[in-house]
Amino acid sequence: MTTTLSDVTLDIRSSNCGSPAFAKAATLVASTSNPQSLSYSYQYAGGSDTQGNETVPKGQGEQSFLVKLIADSRYHLVDVSFGTGNTQLSKHDQDTYKVTIKDADDAVETDYYQLSVKDTSNGDCTFLCDPRVTNTDPD
């Protein structure tokens, strides 16, 4: 049986959005095939720490959580990848604006899930956003 964790949301804006909510958000510069670099700000919410990260005690059985884009329709989720090592994470039910991530939760581990997001209004520029999932020792 799979236990459902708190949903995670990912809000993305062009870095010149001027929103005070993004004052502490991560900012990245994406490279494209044209010489202009594009800047984006993104902010995760939800999860076990309200910042997009999930932490669960090891051995609780399979866990899953939904990650949803809450951004302009020009941003599309194109892929999900996972960190190095013995990852227990897998993606399921992915579409343009959401994906379910499952965690086998059978070993102590910290891993990252990385969303690849495409900006369809800027030459299909693609950039990465990555929070973490931690399985802790239940002691």
Secondary structure by P-SEA (a helix, b strand, c coil): cccccbbbbbbbcccccccccccccbbbbbbccccbbbbbbbbbccccccccbbbbcccccbbbbbbbbccccccccccccccccccccccccccccbbbbbbcccccbbbbbbbbbbccccccccbbbbbbccccccc
